[in-house]
Amino acid sequence: MRSSSPVSGLRRGQLSFAQVLGQSVSAVAPSAVMVTLPALVIPAAGHWTLAVFIFTALLMAAVGYCVGQFATRMVAVSGLYSYTVKGLGPVPGIVAGWSVVIGYAAAAMASTLGAASYLAALVGRLGVPDGRPTIAVSAILVGAGTLVLMIRGIRLSARISLTIEVFAIAVAAAVLVIVFTGAVGDPPDVSRSTAAEPHSALGFALLLAITSYVGFESAGTVAREARNPFVTVTRAIRWTPLALGVLYTFAAAMQMRGTVGAGVGSVPIVLTLPDSAGAGSTALSIVMEFGILASWVACVIGSTTALSRTLFAMGREGVVSERVGRAHAVYRTPHVALCSAMPFIVGVPVGYLFIAGSSREVLIGLLAVSAHGYVGAYLLVCLATPAFLRRIGELTLAPLVVGLATATVMVAIIGWAALTVDSPVWIATAVYAVLIAIGLAVYTLRARAVPELHDRVGVFDETVAGDIFADYNPWEVRR
């Protein structure tokens, strides 16, 4: 028995179920998704839009079921990374690990840009000059503010992000009801998009809908810091996709009232980035901007929190520099991982913005790369589930069928989308492939420098000698 846990330094048992749930919800940014993604799915899915969101909710619930098989048996601060290692071995686990790093990092970058764009729009109403320099300064402020919160402690950042997201969801729901029921004035201008044959792009619509759920599994990254992690983490992961499915189906139904349901081949874009459509100066627009700003900020916190825990675990293993695996002596947070990641989270989208010139283009590009990272990790963890349960002698029919069927369906959707839609999605695919190749190269080089690195990957919170006097200890995986 070890004298200290491989992930010691992070504080144990301090997050309630609501705070763990807040981690999952904030990493998804559902309020921002509610007012944007249905407008992108409707042209591709047409009258099948509601079915698309319901189906993807069930599919992501199946992914949550697979993740739950690990979450009820081990407390791993790197989530999908360690889970995949325990099921498929070190190399596939490393691929899953770098996939989630890409997913969390690109999502945090996109969220930083989104928050900065709306903050710039709001201060622009006060007479501050608009443009890329203002967005850049806003991004720095968002990054600095969220970094301080996350270093100060997971309880504080989780509580704030949950409060922010609940407020943002309420605002988004109110805006959708007001705009699409015609309760106040006329609906906003529409961005017309013909959908003559929606069924031909249904695969792309399904892939878009899947991206609206990514990040829900991030509750697993705060498992050590959660109270009763076997219960709270598993509940958050299993129920979040279904709750999000209800929200997204409601949002899509509201938006379809003025589009497909009316027989009009156009889609009202309720919310776009401020540089891609005029937001107007009405009170409704201002409230909407505040709500979405809050949602993007919560997503920065949720995504970066998950990213820092994954990098922290990699540092403890030796996959990256051991310094990244250090925790703050007072706040018990992975401050080195946070401080190492934040310059990239702020700098990459700002630099991309000055090159591309459009916040919308940058946001779409970053989200596309992020989606690749998440979906790649989901595929691997679904395949790892039956392998892991078989190895520990607990495999039954249900996880075998769910794991293999879910992975098969996700591969089919990806292939369907790629073959039926003419889009620059292959650019994101190429970027993702290059980043994974770099990650594997780093792992190969580190394996030469770190003895027995293959055996060290996939760390989790283990029982230690000091725990033997405890009445209940949930930090031990069954091998």
Beta strands, then each sheet from edge to edge (+ up, - down):
end
